[in-house]
Amino acid sequence: MLKISDTLTIPEGEIEFNFIRASGAGGQNVNKVASAVHLRFDITRSSLPDTCKERLLALSEQRVSRDGIITIKAQEHRTQEKNKAEALHRLHGMIAAAMVVPRNRRPTRPGKIARQKRLDIKKQRGDIKALRKRIS
């Protein structure tokens, strides 16, 4: 079970793990041991709330496919357990970020003092440029 918050948990059955050999340097350990982890999580079939599903599907990341499947590959560590924990940590981060409801932006305008300060600076720049002119 992956605990996202006090009210939301994801059952282990919804998360699929595939263990593969890691790529890159590492010598004999990399060539013999399947320590890398491919985590697959189907957003559409999960028990997440609908609003969270919509936000996860709207992400424009490479990890989320068109079919709504999150794929995470973890291969930084030497052991399968640590790579599995790393992949779960990344999934937890993605889902926790999607659970946060974005606040609506209230459009604002510059205040009276800010507008006056801007005009004063413009006036100063104009005066400096006027001093560069040829004196007649």
Secondary structure, DSSP 8 states (H G I E B T S, - for coil): -EE-SSS-EE-GGGEEEEEE---SS-THHHHH---EEEEEEESTTSSS-HHHHHHHHH---TTB-TTSEEEEEE-SSSSHHHHHHHHHHHHHHHHHHHHS-----------HHHHHHHHHHHHHHHHHHHHTS---
